[in-house]
C-alpha cells in the first residue's frame, strides 16, 4: 500500500498512458498523483516531439492554456484580500471602457441590435464566467465570428492585453450579465484588471506574488531561449491521430500579450506546487497566499445549481451535469449526476491542449495530466484518468 493506493492499480495508469501513445492518439503525456503531500505516482510516456523522437521528461514544459485561469483568479483574490475591490463592484470602476456596455439581442439580429444591460458587469461576473463575454469563434454565431475576425478568438491577435480588452469592450455582450454561465474571455479581462490595480504587468505580478514564493521556476508567459528545447511540441487532432500544429512559436520569448485566460506554460513540478498549495487551502511552507476563508469562497459553488442549469452551451473544460463553478475553478456537486467517480467539493480545471488537474480535499489528493493535443475534446482523457486514479485508491482516509 502506498498512502492508500494499490501499486498494481496505479500501474494501470502507466499502461493506459502507453496505450494512447502506442495507438498514435498522443505523442506523449505525463501524469502525477499526490496524496497528503506525497507523490504516489509520476509517469512520463512517449515524446514531447514525435518527429525528433525527444522523450517526455519530468522537466518538460507544457502549454497549459486555460489552466492559467485558476492562477489568475487566485491572483485577483489576493488583491481582494488587500481591499483593492469588492466582488460585486462594477468592472468599469477599474476598466472604464466597459462603462457603456450594450447587450446583443442574439441570433437572428445584427450586431447593431443591442439593448442596455440590466445591471453593470461585476468582478464576480468575470470570475464566474457570467459577464456576457464570449470567445471569438470563426464557426460560431455572428458575434463570435466578428470577435474572431478582430483577433479576439483563441489565437488572441493583439500585441498587449490592454489593446485586446479595449477592442473587446467595443463589441456588445453576448448576454445579460449574471443571466447565465458561458465560457469566454472573462479571465483575460480579469488579468488586465490585475495590471491596472497593481501597476505591474500580469507576468510580473504572478511571478512576484505566486511563482517565486512557491518556487515555480519554469512557469510564465514566455519560454526563454535556454529552455526552448524542453518545450513540448503542440499537435492538432487529426483522423490519423495527430499532426504538428502550425503555430509553435507564440510562447517563445519575447511575449508581449500576457493572457490571464490561457497564456502560461509550466512543468509538472511547478504545477504540482500550485496544486499542493490549493490542497492546503492557500498555505505553503513560506506562509499563505490566501486566507482560508477567502480560499473556501473560491472553491465554493457560486451557480445556485450545476452548469447544465445555467444554460451552458458551446465548449468548455468540464462537463455540465453535476458540476458547479466557483471563482476560477469547477466544483464537483454530485458525482452521481456527473456520472463519474469523485468527491463532493473537489475542484478542477483543464486546458485547450488536453491538460487537466483536480484537487480532492476529501481524499487529500491532487491529480495532474500534461499533454499537448488540441482540442481537449478529442478524447475523454480526463474522465478516463479520473476513473483510473480513484480505482487505485483503496485505503481508508
N, C-alpha and C positions, 0 to 999 in steps of 0.2 A: 504494500500500500504506500502510495506517495501523496501524503497530505490529503487523504480521502480519495485519491484517484487510483484506478486499477491500471498498472503499466501495460498490460496486454490490451486493454481497451484504448488506451492512449495511442498504442501502435497502429490502431485502425486509422487514426488521423493521418499518419505518415503514408499509409497505403492509399488512402483517399487522395492525398496530395500527388503521389506518384501516378495514380491513375489519370488524373487530369492532365498531367504533363505527357505521359506516355500516349494518351489518346489524341494529343495535339490540340487540346482545348485551351491550354495555358502554356506560355513559355516557361514560367517559373512562379513560385509563390513561397511565402513564409507564414508560419503560424506560431503564435506563442500564447500559452495559457499560464496564468499565475494564480496562486491561492494564498491568502494571508501573507502576501509579500514574497512568497517563494515561487520561482518559476518551476512548474511541474512538467511542462512540455515546451520545447523550442525546436522547430524543424524548418529546414530550407530544402527545397527540391527544384530541380530544373535550372534554367538560365535566366539571368537578368537581361542578357542579349542573346537571343536564339541564333542569330546569324553568325555572331562571333564566337558562340559557344562559351560565353563568360558565365560562370555559375552564380546563382544567388548565394550571397554570403550574409553573415549576421550584420555587417555594416552597409549593406545595400541601401541606397537612397531611393525612396519611392515618392511619386507624386500622390499626395493624399487627398487632393481636391476637397470635397465637402467635409472631410474630417477636420478641415480648418475651422468650420463653423463652431464647434464646441469650444475651441481655443479662443476665438474672437468673442464669443458670448461670455466666457469666463472673464476675459479682459474687461469687457464692459461692466460686469458685475463688480469687479474690483474698484472701478471708478464710482459705481453706485454706492458702494460701502463708504466711500470717501465724501459722499454728499454732493457729487457732481450733477446728479439728476434724480428724478423720481420716475418710476416705471410708467406711470400714467401721464407723464409730461409730453407735450407735443414735440415731435421731432423738429418741427420748424423753429423751435426756440434755439436750436443749435445749427440747423441746416435750413436757412430761410428760403432756399429755393423751393421747398415744399409748402410754403405758406399759402399758395394759391392753387393747390392741387384740385384737379377735377376727376370725375369718375366716368369711365366709358360706359355707355349703355349696353354694350355687349354684342354678341354675334348678331349679324344682320343689320348692324348700324355702322356708319362710317366713323372713323376715329374722331371726327369733329362733333359727333353726337355725344355730349357729355352732360353731366349734372353735378351739382356741388356735393361734396362729401357730407354725410350725416354728422360726422364729427372729424376732428383732426386725427392724423396718423400719430400714434403714440410710440414711445420707445418699446413698450410692451408688445405692440403690434409687430415691430421689427424683430424682436427676439422670439416671437411665436409664429412668424410667417402668416400674419393676419393683416398686413399693411395694404394689400392690394397691389403689391409689386411682384411682377411675374418675370420669368426668364424669357429672353428672346428665343424664338424657335422658327426656323425657316419653314417648317412644316406645320406650324400651329395656326391659331386664329389670326385675324387681321392685326391685332395689337402685338401679338408675339412675333409675327412676320416683320412688322415695322421696327420693333426693337432689334431683332436680329440684323436687319438691313443697316441699322445705325451703329452696329458694333456692340450691341448690348446683349448678345447671346452668350453662350458658354465660352466662346473664344475671347470675349472681352477686348474689343479692338480700340482701346484708348491708351494714352501714354501714362495717365495717372488716374487714381480712383476719384480724385476731386473733379476731373474733367468728366469722367463717366457718370458720376452722381448728378452733376449739373445737367448733363444730357438726358439722363433718366427722368429727372423732375419735369422736363418739358413734355413728357408723354402723360396721357391720362392714366389713372389707376385702373387695374383690371376689375376691381370690385370694391364695394364699400368697405372701408376699414373696420375690422372686427367682425365682419359678417361670415367669414369662412377661413379655413386653413388652406393655403395654396403655396407650394414650394417655389421660391424665386430669389430675387436679388436683395432681399431684406438684410441679410447678414453682411453683404457688401456695403450697404448704406450704413449699417451699424459700425463697420470698420472705419468708414470715413468719419463718423461722428466721434469715434475714439480719437482720431487725429485732431479734430477741432478742439475737443475737450482737453486733451493732454498737451497740445502744442508740439507733438512729435509725430514722425511718420509711424504708421501702424507697425512696420517692421521693427523700428527702434523700441516702441512701447512693449511689444511682445517679447523682444529679446531681453530688455532690462527687467521687466516685471514677471515674466513667466519662464522663458527659456534658460536664462542664466541662473536664476535661483534653483531650478530643477535639474540643471546640468544637461540640458538638451542641446548638445554641441553641434548637431548636424541638422537642425530644424530651422527653416527660414523661407523667405520668398525667392531666394536665388541659390543656385549651386555654384560655388566658386570653381575657378578653373582647375585647382588642385584636387577637387572632389568629383569632377565630371565623370571620371572612369567608374565611379561607384553608382552612378545614376542608372536606374533600370530603364530599358527601352520601353516606350509606350506602344501598345498594339491595339488595333481595331479588330473587333469580332468580324469574322468572315465565314461563308459557308464551309470552307475547308479548314477552319479553326481560327486562325488569326493572321493578320498582315501588319506590317510595320506602319505605324501612323505617320502621316505626312509631317506633322509638327513635332520635332524632337528638341527644339532649342529654346522654347519660350520660357523655360525655367532656369536657363543658364545665365549667370551674371554677365552684364548688369540687367536687373529687372526694375522697372520704374512703376509698374502697375501692381500694387500690393493688395490683392483681393482678399478681404476678410471672409469671403464666402467660399473660396476654393483655391487659394494661391500657394499654400505651403507644401514644402517637401519635408520628409522626415525619415528616420530609420526606425527599425523595430525597437531598439534600445531606448531611443528618445521617446517614442510614443508610449512605451511601457512606463516610463517615468511619469508622463502625464496621466495615464490611466490609473496608476497606483495612487497618485495624489487625489484623483477623483474618488477612488475607493475609500480613501481615508478622509473623505468629506472636506477636502481643501487643505489638509495638512501634509507637510513633507518634513524631512529631517531638519530643515532650517527654519521652520515656522509654519505659517498658514498663508495660503494665497487668498482664501475666503474664510469668513466666519462660518461656523457650522449651520446657523440658521439661514444665512444667505444661500449657502450651498443646498440646503434642503429645499428652499424655494426654487432653485434652479432645476432640480430633478423631480419636482412635483408636476403632476399633470395640470395644465392650465386650460384645457379644452372644454371641460364640463362633460366630457364623453370621449369616445375614441375618434380617430381621424376620419373613419368612414361616416360618422355622424356629422362631421364638419364640412361635408361637400367636397372632399378632396378629389381632384382629377389630375390628369397629366402624369408626370413622372415624379419620383421621389426616391429617397434612400431607405424606405421602410415600407412594409405592408401597412394596411389601414385598419383592418378589423382587430379590435382588442388592443390597439396601440394608441397611446395618447402622446402629448408633446409638452415639454417643459420650456425652459429658457435656453434653447440651443441644442437640445437632445430629445430623442424619442423616449417614451416611458412605457414600460410594459404594464398594462392594466389587467388583462385577463388572458393568460396563456391558453385557456380552453377556447376562447373566442378567436384568438390569433392562430389557433390550431398548430402550436409549436411548443416544444419544451422551453421552460424558462421560469423566472421567479417574478412575483409581483414586485414592482418598483425597480426592476433593473432598467438601466438607461443605456442608450446606444446611438451611434450614427455610422454612416459609411461615406464612401467617395465614388465619383464617377468611374474610376478605373478599377472598380470591384473590390476596393479595400473596405474594411469594416472593423469596428470594435464594439464591445459591450462590457459593461460593468455590472456585476450582480452583487449588491450589498448583502443579500440574504445568505448566499453561499460564499461570500468574501472572495470572489474570483473575478479576474479580467481575462478577456479573450481578444486577440488582435489578429487580423488577417491582412496581409500585404500581398498584392499582385498588381499587374498593370494592363488590364484588359478593359476597353471601352466598348459598349456601355456596361454598367453594373448589372443590368437586367439580362445579359447574355446567358448566364447560367444561374441556378439557385445556390450559388456558393455559400452564401451567408446562412441560409436555412440548413443546408447540408452540414456545415461546420457546427452549427448550434446543436443539432441532434447528436453528432459525434462527441462533442465536448461534454454535454450533460450525460450522455450514456456512459462516459468514463468515470463520472463522479458517483462512487458507490458508498463511500464512507459517510458517517454522520457529520453534522455540522460542527 
